Amino acid sequence: MTGAGSWPLRQAAAPAPPRRPRMFALMLTALTPTELVPGAPLAGQLHRLYAGNAAYHRLSGEFGPDLTEAQVLASIEEDLATPGVEVFAVGADRGAPTAVVNLLAEHPRDGLPWIGLLLVDADRHGTGLGTAAAREVHDLLRGRGRTAVRLAVLENNPVAFAFWTSLGYTEVDRRPDLRFGRPCIVMHRPL
């Protein structure tokens, strides 16, 4: 209660404006080796997407600071040559790819599908694009009759761990990855 000339002890905060969900019209497009032509627009777009994520590459150790288009294309081609691996360009709003997703149909240890990589355009981090892309992947896997998915997060990447945790993934193991031996947190999510 306030009297004349006195101030209230607490002022009620103005209500925050309602948060509008960010909506993306996403499409997962499977990449093929025949599309990975050096100098082509898609190659340049993929190079910009990978090169823009220098912070992730420093953590993973996969690429140095002078990442070239040829290195990006060779990495994607190597992934596509691995049995059971698919690489998808994620397009938002009918534009250039804004993310890349690598999927492994069945991990050799547990028989589950795994997300090997979700790389979002660094300029779009924090916009909901990564969440929307992950949901598209979940829908794709459910459509294939899969009931769960796994992935591994580098132990030195707490931002990625927090992101995947926010999407309902839980830690189930810690072990080195099969390809490079890096310490990883294995995460699981029912679909």
BAZANU-90386 format. One record per residue: residue number from 1; residue in three letters; z negated, x negated, y negated of N, C-alpha, C in turn. Coordinates in steps of 0.02 Angstrom, whole numbers, always signed. Layout:
N
- num, residu, n_zz, n_xx, n_yy, ca_zz, ca_xx, ca_yy, c_zz, c_xx, c_yy
- NUM, ALA, Z, X, Y, Z, X, Y, Z, X, Y
...
***
This chain:
191
- num, residu, n_zz, n_xx, n_yy, ca_zz, ca_xx, ca_yy, c_zz, c_xx, c_yy
- 1, MET, +0, -43, +58, +0, +0, +0, +0, -45, -61
- 2, THR, +39, -26, -110, +42, -65, -171, +20, -23, -229
- 3, GLY, -13, -56, -275, -33, -22, -337, +14, -41, -393
- 4, ALA, +3, -12, -451, +45, -28, -508, +38, -102, -524
- 5, GLY, +93, -136, -533, +92, -206, -551, +79, -253, -494
- 6, SER, +71, -231, -433, +61, -277, -377, +124, -279, -333
- 7, TRP, +129, -332, -296, +187, -342, -253, +169, -328, -181
- 8, PRO, +214, -302, -143, +198, -293, -72, +190, -361, -39
- 9, LEU, +145, -364, +9, +134, -426, +45, +196, -446, +85
- 10, ARG, +231, -399, +113, +291, -413, +152, +347, -368, +130
- 11, GLN, +403, -397, +123, +463, -357, +108, +502, -349, +172
- 12, ALA, +523, -290, +185, +564, -279, +244, +631, -314, +234
- 13, ALA, +652, -349, +285, +717, -383, +282, +772, -331, +284
- 14, ALA, +824, -345, +248, +882, -301, +250, +911, -303, +320
- 15, PRO, +930, -246, +347, +958, -248, +415, +1021, -289, +417
- 16, ALA, +1028, -326, +470, +1087, -367, +479, +1147, -322, +491
- 17, PRO, +1205, -340, +465, +1263, -298, +479, +1278, -300, +553
- 18, PRO, +1303, -246, +580, +1317, -246, +652, +1370, -299, +668
- 19, ARG, +1358, -335, +724, +1406, -385, +746, +1464, -351, +780
- 20, ARG, +1522, -366, +758, +1581, -338, +790, +1602, -386, +845
- 21, PRO, +1614, -360, +904, +1637, -405, +957, +1705, -433, +939
- 22, ARG, +1715, -495, +955, +1780, -525, +944, +1824, -508, +1003
- 23, MET, +1882, -483, +988, +1927, -461, +1040, +1987, -507, +1042
- 24, PHE, +2007, -525, +1101, +2066, -567, +1110, +2111, -534, +1161
- 25, ALA, +2174, -533, +1146, +2224, -511, +1195, +2245, -573, +1233
- 26, LEU, +2211, -586, +1288, +2223, -648, +1326, +2271, -637, +1383
- 27, MET, +2308, -690, +1398, +2351, -689, +1456, +2344, -757, +1490
- 28, LEU, +2331, -756, +1555, +2330, -817, +1594, +2400, -827, +1622
- 29, THR, +2430, -884, +1606, +2497, -900, +1630, +2493, -962, +1673
- 30, ALA, +2511, -955, +1737, +2509, -1012, +1782, +2562, -1063, +1761
- 31, LEU, +2541, -1125, +1754, +2587, -1179, +1737, +2620, -1206, +1800
- 32, THR, +2681, -1229, +1793, +2717, -1260, +1848, +2741, -1329, +1824
- 33, PRO, +2752, -1375, +1871, +2775, -1442, +1851, +2841, -1440, +1812
- 34, THR, +2884, -1391, +1826, +2949, -1388, +1791, +2941, -1371, +1717
- 35, GLU, +2885, -1342, +1697, +2873, -1326, +1627, +2845, -1385, +1587
- 36, LEU, +2822, -1435, +1622, +2789, -1491, +1589, +2840, -1545, +1570
- 37, VAL, +2881, -1529, +1522, +2935, -1572, +1500, +2913, -1611, +1438
- 38, PRO, +2913, -1677, +1442, +2893, -1716, +1383, +2935, -1697, +1322
- 39, GLY, +2901, -1690, +1265, +2935, -1674, +1203, +2947, -1599, +1192
- 40, ALA, +2938, -1559, +1244, +2948, -1486, +1237, +2890, -1456, +1198
- 41, PRO, +2900, -1398, +1166, +2846, -1367, +1128, +2782, -1358, +1168
- 42, LEU, +2786, -1335, +1231, +2726, -1325, +1272, +2689, -1391, +1282
- 43, ALA, +2726, -1445, +1294, +2694, -1511, +1303, +2655, -1531, +1241
- 44, GLY, +2685, -1520, +1183, +2651, -1537, +1121, +2590, -1494, +1109
- 45, GLN, +2595, -1430, +1126, +2538, -1385, +1117, +2480, -1405, +1163
- 46, LEU, +2496, -1422, +1226, +2444, -1443, +1273, +2413, -1509, +1250
- 47, HIS, +2453, -1554, +1225, +2427, -1618, +1201, +2379, -1607, +1143
- 48, ARG, +2397, -1563, +1095, +2352, -1549, +1039, +2287, -1518, +1063
- 49, LEU, +2291, -1474, +1112, +2231, -1441, +1139, +2185, -1493, +1171
- 50, TYR, +2213, -1536, +1213, +2172, -1588, +1246, +2146, -1639, +1195
- 51, ALA, +2190, -1663, +1151, +2170, -1715, +1103, +2116, -1689, +1055
- 52, GLY, +2116, -1625, +1040, +2067, -1597, +995, +1997, -1594, +1025
- 53, ASN, +1991, -1605, +1089, +1926, -1602, +1123, +1900, -1673, +1139
- 54, ALA, +1905, -1717, +1090, +1884, -1786, +1100, +1811, -1792, +1121
- 55, ALA, +1768, -1748, +1095, +1696, -1752, +1113, +1687, -1741, +1187
- 56, TYR, +1724, -1693, +1216, +1719, -1682, +1289, +1745, -1743, +1327
- 57, HIS, +1800, -1771, +1304, +1829, -1828, +1339, +1782, -1889, +1337
- 58, ARG, +1744, -1896, +1282, +1694, -1950, +1280, +1641, -1938, +1332
- 59, LEU, +1620, -1875, +1342, +1569, -1860, +1392, +1596, -1870, +1463
- 60, SER, +1657, -1847, +1474, +1685, -1849, +1542, +1712, -1917, +1561
- 61, GLY, +1734, -1956, +1512, +1762, -2021, +1526, +1833, -2019, +1554
- 62, GLU, +1863, -1960, +1554, +1930, -1954, +1583, +1985, -1981, +1538
- 63, PHE, +1978, -1973, +1473, +2029, -1997, +1426, +1996, -2035, +1370
- 64, GLY, +2033, -2084, +1343, +2010, -2122, +1286, +2028, -2088, +1221
- 65, PRO, +2014, -2120, +1165, +2026, -2089, +1100, +2100, -2084, +1081
- 66, ASP, +2143, -2122, +1113, +2214, -2121, +1096, +2253, -2084, +1150
- 67, LEU, +2231, -2024, +1165, +2261, -1982, +1217, +2333, -1966, +1199
- 68, THR, +2378, -1978, +1246, +2449, -1966, +1233, +2472, -1902, +1269
- 69, GLU, +2528, -1876, +1247, +2558, -1819, +1280, +2573, -1835, +1353
- 70, ALA, +2598, -1895, +1366, +2615, -1915, +1434, +2553, -1914, +1479
- 71, GLN, +2495, -1936, +1453, +2433, -1934, +1493, +2412, -1863, +1509
- 72, VAL, +2419, -1818, +1460, +2401, -1748, +1471, +2445, -1718, +1524
- 73, LEU, +2511, -1728, +1518, +2558, -1700, +1566, +2546, -1729, +1636
- 74, ALA, +2533, -1794, +1640, +2520, -1825, +1705, +2457, -1797, +1737
- 75, SER, +2405, -1785, +1696, +2343, -1757, +1723, +2354, -1687, +1750
- 76, ILE, +2390, -1646, +1713, +2404, -1578, +1736, +2447, -1579, +1798
- 77, GLU, +2498, -1623, +1799, +2541, -1628, +1858, +2501, -1651, +1919
- 78, GLU, +2454, -1697, +1910, +2412, -1720, +1964, +2370, -1662, +1991
- 79, ASP, +2342, -1622, +1946, +2303, -1564, +1967, +2347, -1515, +2006
- 80, LEU, +2407, -1502, +1981, +2452, -1455, +2015, +2475, -1480, +2083
- 81, ALA, +2475, -1545, +2092, +2495, -1574, +2157, +2439, -1570, +2209
- 82, THR, +2379, -1552, +2187, +2322, -1546, +2233, +2325, -1478, +2267
- 83, PRO, +2324, -1477, +2333, +2327, -1412, +2368, +2271, -1365, +2346
- 84, GLY, +2290, -1303, +2331, +2241, -1252, +2312, +2223, -1250, +2239
- 85, VAL, +2252, -1294, +2198, +2235, -1296, +2127, +2290, -1261, +2087
- 86, GLU, +2267, -1219, +2041, +2311, -1187, +1992, +2287, -1206, +1923
- 87, VAL, +2334, -1214, +1878, +2318, -1229, +1808, +2350, -1173, +1766
- 88, PHE, +2308, -1142, +1724, +2331, -1086, +1683, +2327, -1105, +1609
- 89, ALA, +2379, -1088, +1573, +2376, -1089, +1500, +2349, -1021, +1479
- 90, VAL, +2301, -1022, +1435, +2271, -960, +1410, +2298, -948, +1340
- 91, GLY, +2334, -893, +1332, +2362, -877, +1267, +2324, -820, +1235
- 92, ALA, +2307, -829, +1173, +2273, -776, +1135, +2319, -751, +1081
- 93, ASP, +2320, -687, +1072, +2358, -657, +1018, +2431, -677, +1020
- 94, ARG, +2459, -684, +1079, +2530, -699, +1090, +2553, -765, +1059
- 95, GLY, +2509, -810, +1048, +2528, -874, +1017, +2529, -930, +1068
- 96, ALA, +2525, -990, +1042, +2523, -1051, +1083, +2460, -1050, +1126
- 97, PRO, +2459, -1088, +1181, +2399, -1090, +1222, +2338, -1113, +1181
- 98, THR, +2284, -1076, +1189, +2223, -1092, +1153, +2169, -1116, +1201
- 99, ALA, +2185, -1118, +1265, +2138, -1143, +1315, +2178, -1160, +1378
- 100, VAL, +2147, -1199, +1420, +2175, -1216, +1486, +2120, -1206, +1537
- 101, VAL, +2138, -1176, +1594, +2090, -1165, +1648, +2119, -1194, +1712
- 102, ASN, +2079, -1233, +1747, +2098, -1258, +1813, +2055, -1221, +1865
- 103, LEU, +2087, -1195, +1916, +2052, -1160, +1970, +2067, -1193, +2036
- 104, LEU, +2016, -1200, +2076, +2022, -1223, +2144, +2009, -1163, +2189
- 105, ALA, +2057, -1146, +2232, +2051, -1085, +2273, +1990, -1088, +2319
- 106, GLU, +1979, -1145, +2351, +1921, -1153, +2396, +1895, -1224, +2394
- 107, HIS, +1832, -1231, +2376, +1801, -1297, +2376, +1790, -1318, +2449
- 108, PRO, +1802, -1382, +2465, +1795, -1404, +2534, +1725, -1398, +2563
- 109, ARG, +1673, -1396, +2521, +1604, -1392, +2547, +1580, -1321, +2559
- 110, ASP, +1602, -1273, +2516, +1573, -1207, +2521, +1623, -1150, +2529
- 111, GLY, +1688, -1166, +2525, +1739, -1115, +2534, +1746, -1066, +2476
- 112, LEU, +1710, -1077, +2421, +1713, -1033, +2363, +1765, -1058, +2313
- 113, PRO, +1791, -1013, +2272, +1833, -1036, +2218, +1790, -1071, +2165
- 114, TRP, +1820, -1120, +2132, +1785, -1158, +2081, +1828, -1161, +2018
- 115, ILE, +1795, -1156, +1961, +1827, -1170, +1898, +1820, -1245, +1888
- 116, GLY, +1875, -1280, +1888, +1873, -1353, +1879, +1870, -1374, +1807
- 117, LEU, +1897, -1332, +1763, +1899, -1349, +1692, +1913, -1286, +1652
- 118, LEU, +1877, -1277, +1599, +1894, -1229, +1547, +1891, -1267, +1482
- 119, LEU, +1949, -1281, +1454, +1954, -1320, +1393, +1983, -1275, +1338
- 120, VAL, +1942, -1262, +1287, +1960, -1217, +1233, +1978, -1258, +1172
- 121, ASP, +2028, -1236, +1135, +2048, -1268, +1072, +1984, -1280, +1031
- 122, ALA, +1973, -1342, +1012, +1911, -1360, +977, +1902, -1322, +912
- 123, ASP, +1957, -1303, +879, +1952, -1265, +817, +1929, -1193, +829
- 124, ARG, +1930, -1172, +892, +1911, -1103, +909, +1844, -1100, +946
- 125, HIS, +1809, -1156, +952, +1743, -1155, +983, +1698, -1108, +943
- 126, GLY, +1658, -1069, +978, +1610, -1025, +945, +1640, -958, +923
- 127, THR, +1702, -945, +939, +1734, -883, +918, +1733, -829, +972
- 128, GLY, +1710, -846, +1032, +1713, -798, +1087, +1772, -807, +1132
- 129, LEU, +1817, -853, +1114, +1877, -864, +1154, +1859, -891, +1224
- 130, GLY, +1812, -937, +1228, +1793, -964, +1293, +1763, -910, +1338
- 131, THR, +1722, -868, +1309, +1692, -812, +1347, +1746, -765, +1372
- 132, ALA, +1793, -749, +1328, +1848, -704, +1347, +1891, -735, +1402
- 133, ALA, +1904, -800, +1396, +1944, -835, +1448, +1907, -834, +1515
- 134, ALA, +1842, -848, +1513, +1802, -847, +1575, +1804, -778, +1607
- 135, ARG, +1799, -725, +1567, +1802, -657, +1594, +1870, -643, +1626
- 136, GLU, +1924, -669, +1596, +1990, -660, +1626, +1993, -694, +1694
- 137, VAL, +1963, -753, +1698, +1961, -789, +1762, +1920, -749, +1813
- 138, HIS, +1863, -722, +1792, +1823, -682, +1837, +1863, -622, +1863
- 139, ASP, +1900, -588, +1817, +1941, -531, +1837, +1995, -552, +1886
- 140, LEU, +2027, -608, +1873, +2079, -634, +1918, +2050, -645, +1988
- 141, LEU, +1992, -678, +1992, +1962, -693, +2057, +1939, -629, +2092
- 142, ARG, +1911, -582, +2055, +1892, -518, +2086, +1954, -483, +2114
- 143, GLY, +2009, -486, +2077, +2071, -456, +2100, +2097, -488, +2163
- 144, ARG, +2077, -549, +2176, +2096, -585, +2237, +2045, -575, +2293
- 145, GLY, +1996, -531, +2280, +1947, -515, +2331, +1889, -564, +2336
- 146, ARG, +1882, -607, +2287, +1828, -656, +2288, +1764, -624, +2261
- 147, THR, +1707, -643, +2288, +1644, -612, +2269, +1597, -659, +2230
- 148, ALA, +1616, -722, +2223, +1576, -770, +2186, +1620, -827, +2164
- 149, VAL, +1595, -864, +2115, +1632, -923, +2090, +1581, -977, +2073
- 150, ARG, +1603, -1039, +2077, +1561, -1095, +2059, +1598, -1142, +2012
- 151, LEU, +1559, -1186, +1983, +1586, -1238, +1940, +1533, -1293, +1936
- 152, ALA, +1553, -1349, +1909, +1507, -1404, +1898, +1509, -1423, +1825
- 153, VAL, +1451, -1431, +1795, +1444, -1452, +1726, +1416, -1523, +1726
- 154, LEU, +1445, -1567, +1686, +1418, -1634, +1681, +1347, -1631, +1655
- 155, GLU, +1302, -1669, +1687, +1232, -1669, +1666, +1224, -1689, +1593
- 156, ASN, +1270, -1728, +1567, +1265, -1751, +1497, +1297, -1702, +1448
- 157, ASN, +1310, -1640, +1470, +1343, -1591, +1427, +1300, -1527, +1422
- 158, PRO, +1245, -1530, +1384, +1201, -1471, +1379, +1235, -1411, +1345
- 159, VAL, +1284, -1423, +1303, +1319, -1367, +1271, +1356, -1326, +1323
- 160, ALA, +1390, -1360, +1369, +1426, -1325, +1422, +1377, -1289, +1468
- 161, PHE, +1321, -1321, +1483, +1271, -1290, +1526, +1246, -1225, +1494
- 162, ALA, +1232, -1226, +1429, +1209, -1166, +1393, +1263, -1112, +1393
- 163, PHE, +1326, -1132, +1383, +1381, -1084, +1382, +1385, -1048, +1449
- 164, TRP, +1388, -1085, +1504, +1396, -1053, +1569, +1334, -1013, +1588
- 165, THR, +1275, -1036, +1569, +1214, -997, +1581, +1218, -930, +1545
- 166, SER, +1244, -930, +1485, +1250, -867, +1446, +1297, -818, +1480
- 167, LEU, +1340, -842, +1524, +1387, -799, +1560, +1361, -779, +1629
- 168, GLY, +1298, -794, +1643, +1268, -773, +1705, +1270, -823, +1762
- 169, TYR, +1291, -884, +1748, +1291, -936, +1800, +1221, -965, +1806
- 170, THR, +1202, -982, +1867, +1137, -1013, +1879, +1146, -1078, +1918
- 171, GLU, +1102, -1124, +1905, +1103, -1189, +1939, +1085, -1180, +2013
- 172, VAL, +1126, -1210, +2056, +1111, -1207, +2128, +1105, -1276, +2160
- 173, ASP, +1127, -1328, +2124, +1125, -1395, +2153, +1138, -1447, +2098
- 174, ARG, +1121, -1508, +2113, +1140, -1566, +2071, +1168, -1618, +2118
- 175, ARG, +1229, -1640, +2101, +1261, -1691, +2143, +1320, -1721, +2104
- 176, PRO, +1343, -1779, +2125, +1401, -1808, +2091, +1464, -1769, +2107
- 177, ASP, +1511, -1769, +2059, +1574, -1735, +2073, +1614, -1776, +2123
- 178, LEU, +1659, -1743, +2158, +1697, -1775, +2212, +1749, -1824, +2185
- 179, ARG, +1775, -1812, +2126, +1830, -1853, +2102, +1807, -1918, +2068
- 180, PHE, +1756, -1914, +2026, +1735, -1972, +1987, +1664, -1995, +2000
- 181, GLY, +1625, -1956, +2038, +1556, -1974, +2052, +1508, -1965, +1994
- 182, ARG, +1527, -1925, +1944, +1483, -1914, +1886, +1427, -1865, +1905
- 183, PRO, +1366, -1875, +1878, +1311, -1828, +1891, +1327, -1759, +1863
- 184, CYS, +1323, -1709, +1906, +1341, -1641, +1887, +1288, -1590, +1908
- 185, ILE, +1289, -1534, +1873, +1248, -1476, +1890, +1296, -1424, +1919
- 186, VAL, +1285, -1405, +1981, +1327, -1354, +2013, +1299, -1286, +1994
- 187, MET, +1343, -1242, +1969, +1322, -1176, +1947, +1361, -1122, +1986
- 188, HIS, +1328, -1065, +1997, +1355, -1012, +2039, +1348, -946, +2001
- 189, ARG, +1399, -902, +2011, +1396, -836, +1981, +1427, -786, +2029
- 190, PRO, +1391, -733, +2046, +1422, -678, +2084, +1474, -643, +2041
- 191, LEU, +1525, -619, +2073, +1577, -581, +2037, +1568, -508, +2049
***
